[in-house]
Amino acid sequence: MTEPFENLNLLKPYSLILKVFIISFISIMVGVVLPGFIASKSGVFYESTMIGLLPKDAIQKLNAYNAEQAKSMLLIKHIDDSMLKNQNATGSDLATIEYLTKRNENLSPPIKIMPFYLNPIMLVWGAMYASLCWLIFIFSPLKNKMRLFLGSLSSIIIISALIYLSYNWTVWMRNFVLTNENRIVYSFANYDISSSSFYMQELNTYIFAILLAIVWTKWIAYSKYCINEALNSTTEKFQTSAIDNLKLEKLSKTYIHWQFSSIVLALGFIQFTSSFWDLIIRKNDHRYLIAGLTIHSLWGLSWLIISLPLILRWYNWNNIKARAINELYSEHANDENKLKLKLDTIQTLNPFGFWNITTSSVIALISFLLPIFQAFFK
């Protein structure tokens, strides 16, 4: 077991940059280029080619909308031509033109066609893979030993299956049960539009579930290590533990590690959650509501798991401080000067200030809620 940043050799920046580049490159290839290639071969890369693959009822809705738009434009043109010919514009004519123009501007298409290109989820998988792999291979608090990996392999398989099922059942419901019920969004990855892109999305989802399961497993293992560390510290004298520089250094590193890990985790989930809330709020397709809540819940749970080591060490250190103060009152009750000196020494020790961690937590919370708010004001 290693402490945070012991795996991260900051003295070799080129090695670190190379690792970041390799992870990013592979993530883009698997999460963006490969799905884009399949979408291109399936005819769903651009909207112009995807329209021909839409279900008949969707095409009928789109044709009816286009016909209504064209009818309004013809009527506006007819009134304009009439006014030019007669050189006379009545108040009724002007009011009609204004009404039809505003109606056309405010009238939304009955369906939203979302091809692969410039789709909100086009970069989602690449960003998510990079984020989770950075956590696993760069910011992991554990050494990447095969023995440790194999020891938690069964946990990874079970957790990844649960993550996959908790999110993907909504995908199956939309594609095979609800189908066109209150359907507004027609995505390139829908089974009735492109089965190959649908299966590619399934693969992307399970890769995401496996990577997230590995992150959870590593941080849960590190949390267990912190719990055992706390249990072992009860055998030490509390006054000694309270001023132990090694403990303060560990807590300080854990806090910095938590800050970096929270940022990296957010880089993956912000775009993912934003794409769902955009579908729900702006495109008004409420069939994605449960999926959006599920992804946001996975982000919140992941953040909690990543925060556990800091919470445990922070709690343990404050517990040691409180017990050390009790020891001091018991040992030096009759010597106020010595008691005050030692109390001041212990109470002034703080690896990070209250406002420091409060500010970091508030920023993390804002980033967590940002995808929902930006969908309202986009």
N, C-alpha and C positions, 0 to 999 in steps of 0.2 A: 504494500500500500504506500502511495506517495502523497505528499501534500500538493495543493494546487500550485501550478506553474513550475513544478520540478521537472515535468515532461517538456515544458516549453523553454527551449534554450534561446534566451534573448541575446546571447553572445554570438549567435549564428543567424543573423537576420536573413541572409540569402537562403538558408535552408528553410526558414519559416515562410518566406515569400514564395519559394518554390512549392512548398506543401500547399499553401493557399491557392496558388495558380493551378496546380494539378487537380485539387478537389473541385475548384470552380469550373475548370475545363470539362472534367468528366460529368459534373452535374448538368452543365449546359447541353452536352452531347446527349445524355440520357433523358433529361427533363424537357429539353426544348427542340433540339435538332431531330432526334428520332421521331417524336410525335408529329413534328412538322413535316417530315418526309412521308410518314404514313398518311397524314391529312392530305398532302399534295397528291399522292397516288390514289386516294379515295375521292378526290374531287371536292373536298371540303376546306381547302386552304383559303380560298377567296369566296366572298359572298356571291359573286357573279356565277360561279360554277356550282355553288352549294344550293342555290335556289331551285335548280332542277331536281334535286334529291329530296325536297321537302314533301311531306305527306300531302295528299290531295286536298284535305280540308284546310290546311295551312295556306296552300296556294290559292284556294278559293277566297279565303279571308283577305289575303294580300291583294288579289285582283280586284275584289270589291272595294277595298280601301283606295287603290290606285285609280279605279274608275270614278269614285266619288271625288277624289282630288282633281282628276282631269275635268269632270263635269263642272266643278266650281270654277276652275281656271277658264274654261270655255265661256261660262256665263259672264265672268269678269271681262273677258276679251270682247264679248258681244256688247256689253254695256259701254265699254270704252270706245269701240268702233261706232256705236250709235251716237255717243256724245260728240265724237270728232266729226261725224257726218252732219249732224244737225247743229253743231257748234253751240250746244245748249246742255248744261249739266244741271239737272234738278236735284233738290236735296234728297229725294228718295233714291235716285241713282247712286249718289255719293255714299249714302248710308248703306246701301246694298253692297257696294264694292268693299267698303270698310268692314262690314260684317263677314263677308265671304273670305276676305284676306285674313282676318283675325282667326276665323274658324279653321282655315287651312293651316295656319301657324300653330294653333293650339291642339289640333287633332293629332293624336298619337297613332302610329301604326298598330294594328291589332296583334301583331306578332313581332318579336325581336329576333332577327337572324344573327347568329354569332358564329362565324367561321373561325378557323384557327388563327389566321393572321389578325393581329391587333386585338385579339380576344383578351379580356381581363385576366384569364388564367393562362395565357400563352407562356408567361415567364414564371408562373407559380411553382411548378415542380422543380425547375432549375434552382430557383431561390431557396426553396425548402430543402432540397438535397444538400446544397452548399452549406446552409445554416447548420443542419444536423450533423453533417460530416465534419465541419469545423469544431463542433462541440465534442464529437467522438474522438477525432484524431489530433486536435490541437489543444482544446481546453479541458479535456477529460482529466479528472483528478486521479485516475488510475492508470497504471502502466498497462500498455497493450500487450499483455502476455496471453499466449494461446491457452494456457492452462486456466486462467481466469475466465477467458471467453467461453471455453467449453463447459466450465463449471456452471455458467449462467445461461447456457444455450437453451435448455428446456424452458427457463423463465422467459427468454426472448421470444421463443416460438409461441408460447401461450399468450403473452402480453400483446405481441404483434397481431395475433389472430383476433383478440378482443378489440384492439384499436380498429382493425380493418372492418370487422363486423359492425361496430358501433357507428362508424361513419357510412359504410357502403350499403347498409340496408336501405337507406334513403335513396341512393342511386338506383337500386333495383326496383324500389317502389315507383319512382318516377318513370322508369323505362319500361317496366313490364306489368305494372298494376294500374297506376293512375293514367298512364299514357297521355292522352290529350285533355284530360279533365282540368279545366281552368289553366290550360297551358298557354303561356305567352312567349317564353324563351325557347328557341329551337337552336340547340348547340351542335357544333360539329361532332361532339363526342356522344351524342344520343344514338342509341342502338338502331332506331328506325331510320336514321340518316346515314350513319357510317358505322357498321359493326366493327371494322378494323380499328377505328379511332376509339370506339367504346372499349375494346379489349386492351388497347394501349393504355387507356385511362385506368383500367383495372390493375394493370401491371404497375403503373406509376403509384397508384394508391397503396399497393402492398409493399412496394419499396419504401415509401414514406412510413408505413406502419412498422416495418422492420427497423429502420433507422431510429424512429422515435422510441421504440421498445429498447433498443441498445442504450440510448441516452438515459431513459428511466432506470434501467438496470444498473448502469454505472453510478448514477447519483444516489440511488437507493443503497447500493453497496457502500458508498462513501459515507452515507448517513449512519449506517450500521457501525462503521469504523468510528465515527464521532461519538456514538452512544457508548461503545466499549471503552473509548478513551475517557469519557466522563466517569464511567463506573470505576475505572482503574485509578482515577485521580482522587477518589474518596479515601484512599489509604494514605495520602500525603497530608501534611499539616496545612491547614487552609491558609494561614498567613504566608507560608512559603509559596503556595500555588498562586495566590492572588498577585504576587509581584514577580512571578516567573516570566522572564522575558520571552522564553520559547513559546509559552501559551499565548502571550500577547501578540507575538509575531504570527503564530498560526491563525489566530482570530482575524488579524489585520489582513493576511493573505486570503483568507476565506471570504472576507468582505469584498476585496478587490476582484477576486475570482467570480463572485456572485454578480457583481456589476457587469463584467465583461460577458459572462454567460447569459445574463438576462438580455443584453443588447443583441447578441448573436441569435438567440432564440427568437426575439422579436423581428429580426430581419427576415426570418423565414415565414412567420405567421401573419405579419401585417398584411402582405399582399394577398395571402390565401383568404383570410377572413374578409378583407376589403372586397374581393371579387364576389363573395356570397351576399354581403350586405348591399352591394350595388344591384345585384339581381333582385333582391327582396324589396328594397326601398325605392330605387330609381326605376327599375324595369317592372316592378309591381307583380313579380311572379312569386307568390307566397308558398309555392311548393318547395322552395329551397330554404324555408325558415328553419326546419329541424336540422338540416345539414349545417346551416350557418351557426346555429346554437351549439351543435356538436363540435365543430372545429374550434369555436371560441372556448368551449369547455376543455378541449384537449390542450389548448394553449395555456389556459389557467392552471390546469392540473400539472402540466409540464413545468410551469414557472414555480409552482409550489414545491415540486420534487427537487428542482434545482436550488430552491431557497432553503431546503431542509438542513443541510450541513451548517449554514450560517445561523439559522434559528437555534439549532441544537447547541452549537458552540457559544453563541451569545447567551443563551439561557444558562448553560453550565458555568460560564465565567461569572455572570452576575450572581449565581447561586454561591460560588466560591467566595466572591467578595462579601456577600452578606454573612456567610458563616465565619469568614476571617474577622469581620468586625465584631461578631459575637464572641469569638475567642479573645480578641483584644480586651473587650469589656470585662471578661471573666478573669484574665491574667493581670491586667493593669488597672483595676478599679480604684486602687489606692494611689496611683501615680498618674495624676492628670497630665503632666507635661509629656511624659513618655507615651501616654495613651493618645494625646492630641497629635503628637509627631507621627506616630505610626498610622493613625486614622487618616491624617492628611495625605500621607504617602499612598495609601491604598485607594482613597476616594478620588485622588487626582489622576490615577491611572485610567486611561480610556483609549483603546486602539482607534476608535473613530467616534466623532461627536453625534449627539442625538439628532441635530438638524441635518447632519450629513446623510445619515441613513434614512431620515424622514424625506428629505428632498429626493433621494434616489428612488425610494418607494413610490412617491407621488408621480415622478416622471415615468416609472414603469407602469403605473396604473393608467396614466394618461395615454401611453402608447397602446395599452390593452383596450381602451375604449375608443381610441381614435378611428378605427375602421368603421364603427357604427355612426359616429358623428359626421365623418366626412361624406358618408353616403347621403345624409340629409342635406348637406350644404354644398355638395359638389356641383 
